Amino acid sequence: MKDVIAKYEKLIVQYPDNELARFSLGKAHFDAGENALAREQFQHALNRKPDWMAVQILIGKCELALGNRAAAKSAFERARQLAIEQNHEGPREEMDQLLVELV
């Protein structure tokens, strides 16, 4: 996993504003269980593309893993709204379930 992280870190140095590189680095950190680092990269990606529903979901999952239930709820609510706006039924249902579990 460290090789994958290193690969994307090099891309970020070359292309610091590339949201796909930020997402990829965030996903590598997420997969490695490094949720704070993942959240940071996902937030960079989301700042460049605010309607990126998958990134919003992953931010919520990072927040939940970090014990930030209020932030997770807020992220999941935003992701749910994006899923509705973008007509993505599966992610909307996933957000509905996660929001129920947070109550």
C-alpha positions in Angstrom: 0.0 0.0 0.0 2.9 2.3 0.7 4.0 2.1 -2.9 0.5 3.2 -4.1 0.5 6.1 -1.6 4.0 7.1 -2.8 2.9 7.0 -6.4 0.0 9.4 -5.8 2.1 11.7 -3.5 4.4 12.2 -6.5 1.5 13.0 -8.7 0.3 15.6 -6.1 3.7 17.3 -6.2 3.4 17.6 -10.0 -0.3 18.4 -10.1 -1.4 19.8 -6.8 -4.7 21.0 -8.1 -5.7 17.8 -9.8 -8.8 16.5 -8.0 -8.5 13.0 -9.4 -4.9 12.7 -8.1 -6.2 14.0 -4.7 -9.0 11.4 -4.8 -6.7 8.6 -5.6 -4.3 9.5 -2.8 -7.2 9.8 -0.4 -8.5 6.4 -1.4 -5.1 4.9 -0.9 -4.9 6.4 2.6 -8.5 5.3 3.2 -7.8 1.7 2.2 -4.8 1.8 4.5 -7.0 2.8 7.4 -5.4 6.3 7.5 -8.6 8.1 7.8 -7.4 11.6 8.8 -5.0 11.7 5.9 -7.7 10.3 3.6 -10.1 13.0 4.8 -7.6 15.7 4.0 -7.1 14.6 0.5 -10.8 14.0 -0.1 -11.5 17.5 1.1 -9.0 18.9 -1.4 -10.8 17.0 -4.2 -14.2 18.1 -3.0 -13.1 21.8 -2.9 -12.3 21.5 -6.6 -15.5 19.6 -7.4 -18.1 20.2 -4.8 -20.8 17.9 -6.4 -18.6 14.8 -6.3 -20.9 12.5 -4.4 -18.5 9.5 -4.0 -16.0 11.8 -2.3 -18.6 13.2 0.0 -19.6 9.7 1.0 -15.9 8.8 1.7 -15.5 12.0 3.8 -18.4 10.9 5.9 -16.9 7.4 6.3 -13.6 8.9 7.4 -15.4 11.2 9.9 -17.3 8.2 11.3 -14.1 6.1 11.6 -12.5 9.1 13.4 -15.4 9.2 15.9 -16.8 12.5 14.5 -20.4 11.5 14.4 -21.8 15.0 13.9 -19.4 15.7 11.0 -20.2 12.2 9.5 -23.9 12.9 9.7 -23.5 16.3 7.9 -21.3 14.6 5.2 -23.9 11.8 4.7 -26.8 14.3 4.5 -24.9 16.2 1.8 -24.1 13.0 0.0 -27.7 12.0 0.2 -28.8 15.3 -1.3 -26.2 14.9 -4.1 -27.5 11.3 -4.8 -31.0 12.6 -5.1 -29.9 15.5 -7.4 -27.8 13.1 -9.6 -30.4 10.3 -9.6 -28.2 7.7 -7.9 -30.6 5.4 -6.1 -28.0 3.0 -4.6 -25.9 5.7 -2.9 -29.1 7.4 -1.7 -30.2 4.1 -0.1 -26.8 3.6 1.5 -26.9 7.2 2.9 -30.4 6.6 4.3 -29.2 3.5 6.1 -26.0 5.2 7.5 -28.1 8.1 8.7 -30.5 5.8 10.4 -27.6 4.0 12.1 -26.2 7.4 13.3 -29.4 8.2 15.3 
